[in-house]
Amino acid sequence: MAQVVRAALVQATWTGDTESMIAKHEEHARRAAAQGARIIGFQEVFNAPYFCQVQEPEHYRWAEPVPDGPTVRRMQDLARETGMVIVVPVFEKESEGFYYNTAAVIDADGSYLGKYRKHHIPQVKGFWEKYYFRPGNLGWPVFDTAVGRVGVYICYDRHFPEGWRQLGLAGAQLVYNPSATSRGLSAYLWQLEQPASAVANEYFVAAINRVGQEEYGDNDFYGTSYFVDPRGQFVGEVASDKEEELLVRDLDFDLIKEVRDQWAFYRDRRPDAYGGLVQP
């Protein structure tokens, strides 16, 4: 019997406040669950605007503990209600002065499985993230969920192949990549990098981007979120580049074994020859 997982993602416009933003995502999740989805993921720092377009201390107010903050607890309730696994990207405050760009992973019964902290932190015009976030320090965990083995890689991380490979070596079947990337900066890479990474590492990728313009800068987030399979093919249509959208797609996890047997990339790796990759 085929192992088919119905998965969902949300690309959303900023509402103007946290409460309405979370409520909107809850409604998207309920709609996805009604369509039979068993897992859903949201965009980078989903409950806030993309404040990294500026460098202002007032924006530390968006940070909260993980898992003991209000948003993750609320998402645990939502997971219990809908019976879905939920990938929840938020601005994490560990303690005073220790902040991370984080995604919590919640299982379908509402239990907190753990978190991923973004490793690669950009510091360029419109993406002043080093002002807010420390580099991730929890490795590349892969979580055993009700739908299978799920990993997370966040936005700018996607330009670095090493983390994608770590997730594959740890047995990921599906990797969510919540993002906030704008038109003109690297749009031509958006439909190139994640499909290439799905092929190189032979798993499914859910690529999520914000959509629209927000109050703190000129970044024009272009949506076009999608699911891509281990052959690098889009699963269904790519989302709109202008409108908010919920995508629900069927992912045939049996394809992972088929592709790994056929292409055998993991068999032919040469870790004995890669030492130079980690030299300073």
NORWO-V387548 format. One record per pair of residues at least 24 apart in sequence whose C-alpha atoms are under 6 Angstrom apart, sorted by the first residue. I is the first residue (numbers start at 1). J is the second residue. Records with the same first field share a line. If there is no record, write none. Layout:
# NORWO-V387548
I->J / J
This chain:
# NORWO-V387548
3->252 / 253 / 254
4->251 / 252 / 253
5->250 / 251
6->37 / 38 / 249 / 250
7->37 / 38 / 39 / 40 / 248 / 249
8->40 / 247 / 248
9->40 / 41 / 42 / 246 / 247
10->42 / 246
11->209 / 210 / 244 / 245
12->210 / 211 / 244
13->211 / 212 / 244
18->47 / 48
21->47
22->47
33->82
38->84
39->84 / 85 / 86
40->86
41->86 / 87
43->178 / 179 / 208
44->89 / 178 / 179
45->89 / 90 / 91
46->89
52->127 / 128 / 129
53->126 / 127 / 217
63->91 / 92 / 93
64->92 / 93
65->92 / 93 / 94
76->110
79->108 / 110
80->109 / 110
83->108
84->108
99->133 / 134
100->133 / 134
107->145
118->154
120->157
149->173
150->174 / 175
151->175
152->176 / 177
153->177
154->178
155->179
168->201
173->203
174->203 / 204 / 205
175->205
176->205 / 206
177->206 / 207
178->208
179->208 / 209
180->209 / 210
181->221
182->219 / 220 / 221 / 222
183->220 / 221 / 222
195->232
198->230 / 232
199->230 / 231 / 232
202->230
203->230 / 256
204->228 / 229 / 230
